Amino acid sequence: MPFVVDPEFWARLLGIVVIDLALAGDNALVIALAVRRLAPREKLWGRVGGTIGAVGLRIVFMGLVTWLLAIPLLRPAAGLVLVWIAFRLVRQGTEAGPPPKRRPGDSLKEAICVIIVADAVMSLDNVLAVAATAHGNLPLAAGGVALSLPLVIWGSGLLARLMDRLPAVIWMAGGILGYVGGGLIVEDDTVAGWLGQSPLPALLPLGLAALVTIRGWRQARRAKAGMIRDDG
């Protein structure tokens, strides 16, 4: 096993772990929002299942990165999906009262699916950075991404607990996802050509972030007002 004593191998592995963790903040937000309304015993399984599924799909993307980048308007489509997910998670996260009654398996599966889809549309930059650092070594890239799993799962659990105590974190997190989605839209070469020298590339991500945040804030106010009326 010559790679064990190869400094370049360990340097690349460390670089992949650092890159993946540095870009994993948005993923942790999605996971925390998606599992927040699950039953306590299902939250851990939702975080673990969603993270493992998202990482597995990301590894597949690494092998297809050149082909993926050739798809026209892929980034804008991914950005729109992410903005939709942000609105959906903020609306669910700020609903008043206990979670709606569902079969436990259905809600857990739904949370895992949301995590995987959101990670897939957000992971383009992550995939590019990790693939470049690995220099085409897919096992090395997969190993580095896998090493970051425990920290992502722990971080999402911490955020979920924080959201339970500070509801404002929910709509602030949604605003961050809206900003990331807007960034994906304006980063596409075709869209950039359409927009030209207009201020829209800078304003669109900020506008979407504000829109999702305001929607979450208003939803939270309505939910709180409804609870006060019920108590009265």
C-alpha positions in Angstrom: 0.0 0.0 0.0 2.4 2.7 -1.2 -0.2 5.5 -0.7 0.2 5.1 3.1 3.6 6.8 3.0 2.8 9.2 0.1 2.7 12.8 1.5 0.8 14.0 -1.7 -2.0 11.5 -1.1 -2.5 12.7 2.5 -2.3 16.3 1.4 -5.0 15.7 -1.2 -7.2 13.8 1.2 -6.9 16.5 3.8 -7.7 19.1 1.1 -10.8 17.2 0.0 -12.1 16.9 3.6 -11.5 20.7 4.2 -13.2 21.7 1.0 -16.2 19.4 1.6 -16.6 20.8 5.2 -16.2 24.4 4.0 -18.9 24.0 1.5 -21.2 21.8 3.7 -22.8 24.6 5.7 -25.8 24.9 3.3 -26.2 21.2 3.3 -26.4 21.1 7.1 -29.0 23.8 7.0 -31.2 21.8 4.6 -30.8 18.7 6.7 -31.7 20.6 9.9 -34.8 22.1 8.2 -35.9 18.8 6.7 -35.8 16.8 9.9 -37.1 19.4 12.3 -40.7 18.2 12.4 -39.9 14.5 12.5 -40.4 12.5 15.6 -37.4 12.6 18.0 -36.4 9.0 17.2 -36.6 9.6 13.5 -34.5 12.8 13.4 -31.2 10.9 13.7 -32.2 8.4 11.0 -33.3 11.3 8.8 -30.0 13.0 9.2 -27.9 9.9 8.6 -30.0 8.5 5.7 -30.2 11.9 3.9 -26.5 12.6 4.3 -25.4 9.1 3.2 -27.8 9.3 0.2 -26.6 12.8 -0.7 -22.9 11.9 -0.5 -23.5 8.8 -2.6 -25.1 10.8 -5.3 -22.3 13.4 -5.1 -19.7 10.7 -5.7 -21.7 9.6 -8.8 -21.7 13.3 -10.0 -17.9 13.4 -9.6 -17.6 10.6 -12.2 -19.9 12.5 -14.5 -18.7 16.0 -13.9 -17.5 16.8 -17.4 -20.8 15.6 -18.9 -22.8 17.4 -16.3 -21.1 20.7 -17.0 -22.0 20.4 -20.7 -25.7 20.4 -20.0 -27.1 23.8 -21.1 -28.8 25.8 -18.3 -28.2 23.1 -15.7 -27.2 25.7 -13.0 -30.3 27.9 -13.4 -32.6 24.8 -13.2 -30.8 23.6 -10.1 -31.1 27.1 -8.6 -34.8 27.3 -9.2 -35.3 23.9 -7.6 -33.3 25.0 -4.6 -35.4 28.2 -4.2 -38.5 26.1 -4.3 -37.1 23.8 -1.6 -36.2 26.9 0.5 -39.8 28.2 0.3 -41.2 24.7 1.1 -38.9 24.1 4.1 -39.5 27.6 5.5 -43.3 27.2 5.3 -43.2 23.8 7.0 -40.7 24.9 9.6 -42.8 27.9 10.7 -46.1 26.1 10.9 -47.7 26.4 14.4 -48.5 23.4 16.5 -47.3 19.8 16.4 -46.3 18.1 13.2 -49.3 16.8 11.1 -50.2 13.2 11.7 -48.6 11.0 9.1 -47.3 7.5 8.8 -43.8 7.7 10.3 -42.2 5.9 7.3 -43.7 8.5 4.9 -42.4 11.5 6.7 -39.0 10.1 7.2 -38.7 9.1 3.5 -39.9 12.6 2.5 -37.3 14.3 4.7 -34.5 12.0 3.2 -35.7 12.7 -0.3 -35.7 16.5 0.3 -32.2 16.3 1.7 -30.8 14.3 -1.3 -32.5 16.5 -3.9 -31.3 19.7 -2.3 -27.8 18.5 -1.9 -27.8 17.3 -5.5 -28.7 20.8 -6.8 -26.2 22.6 -4.4 -23.3 20.3 -4.9 -22.0 21.4 -8.3 -19.3 23.7 -6.9 -18.5 21.1 -4.3 -18.1 18.4 -6.9 -15.9 20.6 -9.1 -13.6 21.6 -6.2 -13.3 18.0 -4.9 -12.7 16.5 -8.3 -10.0 19.0 -9.1 -8.3 18.3 -5.8 -8.4 14.6 -6.3 -6.9 14.9 -9.8 -9.3 12.2 -11.2 -8.8 9.8 -8.3 -12.4 8.8 -7.6 -11.6 6.5 -4.6 -9.6 9.3 -3.0 -12.4 11.8 -3.6 -15.0 9.3 -2.2 -12.8 8.7 0.9 -12.4 12.4 1.6 -16.1 13.1 1.3 -17.0 10.1 3.5 -14.6 11.4 6.2 -16.7 14.6 6.4 -19.9 12.7 7.1 -19.8 12.6 10.9 -19.2 16.3 11.2 -22.1 17.1 8.7 -24.5 14.9 10.6 -23.4 16.4 14.0 -23.6 20.0 12.6 -27.1 19.4 11.2 -28.3 18.0 14.6 -26.9 21.1 16.4 -28.7 23.4 13.9 -32.0 21.4 14.3 -31.8 21.9 18.1 -31.1 25.6 17.6 -34.1 25.9 15.4 -36.3 24.4 18.1 -35.1 27.1 20.5 -34.8 30.1 18.1 -37.5 29.9 15.4 -35.9 32.9 13.7 -33.0 30.6 12.6 -35.5 28.8 10.4 -36.4 31.7 8.1 -32.8 33.0 8.2 -31.6 29.5 7.0 -34.2 29.6 4.3 -32.9 33.0 3.2 -29.4 31.5 2.9 -30.7 28.7 0.7 -32.5 31.3 -1.5 -29.2 33.2 -1.9 -27.4 30.0 -2.9 -30.2 29.2 -5.4 -30.0 32.7 -6.9 -26.2 32.4 -7.2 -26.6 29.2 -9.2 -28.9 30.9 -11.6 -26.7 33.9 -12.4 -23.5 31.9 -12.5 -24.6 30.1 -15.6 -22.7 31.4 -18.7 -25.9 31.5 -20.8 -27.8 33.5 -18.2 -24.8 35.8 -17.6 -24.8 36.5 -21.4 -28.5 37.4 -21.3 -28.1 39.7 -18.3 -25.0 41.4 -19.7 -23.7 44.3 -17.6 -27.0 44.8 -15.7 -27.0 44.8 -11.9 -29.2 41.7 -11.9 -26.4 39.2 -11.3 -25.7 40.9 -7.9 -29.3 41.7 -7.1 -31.0 38.4 -7.9 -29.4 36.3 -5.1 -30.0 39.0 -2.6 -33.6 39.5 -3.7 -34.4 35.8 -3.5 -32.7 35.6 -0.1 -34.9 38.5 1.1 -38.0 37.0 -0.4 -37.6 33.7 1.3 -36.6 35.3 4.6 -39.6 37.7 4.5 -41.9 34.8 3.6 -40.6 32.8 6.6 -40.9 35.8 8.9 -44.5 36.5 7.8 -45.4 32.8 8.1 -44.0 32.7 11.6 -46.0 35.8 12.6 -49.2 34.4 11.3 -48.5 31.1 13.1 -47.8 32.9 16.4 -50.9 35.1 16.0 -53.0 31.9 15.4 -51.6 30.3 18.6 -52.4 33.5 20.6 -55.9 33.5 19.3 -56.3 29.8 20.2 -55.0 30.5 23.7 -57.4 33.4 24.1 
